[in-house]
Amino acid sequence: MSVIADQAAEVTVSEPSLIGRGFMAYQRFDVVLHRDGEPPLQQRRDLLRANKVAAVLPVDLARGEVVLIRQFRLTAHFVTGRGEMVEIVAGRVDEGETPAEAASRECVEEIGAAPSRLVELYSVLPTPGITDESVTFFLGLIDASNLPERCGLAEETEEIRPFAVSIDAAIAALESGLVANALLVSALQWLALHRDRLQDYARNPAA
């Protein structure tokens, strides 16, 4: 049986041309995909250069709670009509930062609580057809007993509202289908699979 895994491609990629730039650069590439025994396949692909993101599932083990946030997203407003999304902590990795450093900083900025420990879990490409965004997920161990009502950076015009819920309630939200943020869904799926081993992860990241 062949291994089910991503693998390297034999491909030629042009230098990028800039289509536009806002908060991020939007670039175009000409691609030649080389195929065994077949003519090369020529493609043109446009990418939003979003780069690295750190995402954190903040858990208070003593209270059996997960900390989530509410934040307005224009995309959700357009697509589902529910722009006030429920999410987990997440943000871009700044130049010179490691994903773990960004994860800790984002916890302070978005929920007002620094994790006592971070455990790296997994990484994904959430939308590889349109952006190079790469998300590394962490389990963050926190104290959820004194969350602020609002968080976020004024210079980024953020309004973020953190709140704590039981692990049962978080997993029930996943099962309800009423939350659509992909990072939240992914993190809660991990939580549903590993909730009985959270203490092991807290003691031993390789659990």
C-alpha positions, -999 to +999 in steps of 0.1 A: +000+000+000+013+034-009+019+060+019-008+086+020+013+117+023+021+150+005+051+147-017+075+169-037+065+179-073+087+183-103+078+219-112+092+251-127+079+283-111+085+318-125+094+348-105+063+365-091+046+395-107+027+418-083-010+420-089-018+443-059-008+451-024-029+460+007-023+444+041-006+416+021+009+412-013-011+394-041+012+378-066+010+359-099+031+329-109+035+310-142+039+273-134+051+243-155+042+210-139+063+182-153+046+148-156+061+114-163+055+104-199+031+133-206+035+168-219+042+194-193+011+212-179+012+250-179-007+268-152-011+304-140-017+308-103-024+338-081-014+337-044-021+360-015+012+360+005+000+356+040+029+335+054+030+320+089+003+321+116+003+308+152-030+295+166-037+286+202-063+265+219-062+280+254-073+255+281-076+259+318-071+223+331-081+231+367-114+246+356-120+222+327-126+252+304-116+264+269-112+301+262-127+313+229-131+347+214-157+366+194-145+389+166-161+405+135-151+390+101-163+407+069-160+375+050-184+357+073-208+387+071-209+383+033-210+345+032-232+334+061-247+366+075-230+358+108-201+382+110-196+379+147-174+347+145-164+325+174-127+317+171-096+306+189-065+328+195-045+333+163-023+358+146+006+364+122+041+355+132+061+387+130+095+389+115+121+376+139+096+357+160+092+320+163+056+305+161+057+298+198+067+334+206+039+346+184+014+322+201+023+335+236+021+372+224-013+366+207-027+351+239-018+382+258-033+405+231-065+385+225-075+370+258-054+390+283-037+358+297-002+345+291+000+307+288+021+290+315+030+264+289+026+260+251+026+226+235+030+225+197+004+202+181+004+203+143+005+226+112-018+229+083-023+249+050-059+260+054-065+273+019-036+262-004-055+271-035-054+308-029-028+316-001+005+305+013-008+309+048+007+282+071-009+277+105+009+261+135-015+251+163-006+251+200-022+239+232-019+268+256-023+261+293-038+292+310-057+305+340-091+315+328-104+328+361-100+365+354-105+372+317-111+408+305-143+418+288-125+431+257-091+427+242-073+436+209-048+462+197-061+497+191-037+503+163-051+473+145-087+485+152-095+451+168-124+444+191-120+410+206-143+396+233-129+365+252-151+341+270-146+308+288-168+277+283-166+241+295-148+216+273-182+198+268-198+230+256-169+237+232-172+202+216-210+206+215-205+239+195-184+219+170-212+193+167-239+219+162-224+232+130-231+268+140-194+278+141-176+282+108-141+294+115-118+268+101-091+272+128-117+268+155-132+237+139-097+221+135-087+229+171-120+216+185-117+184+165-083+179+180-097+185+214-125+160+209-100+134+200-075+141+228-096+155+257-089+124+279-051+130+275-049+167+281-030+161+314-005+139+296+001+166+270+006+191+298+033+169+314+048+155+282+045+173+248+053+140+230+022+123+245 
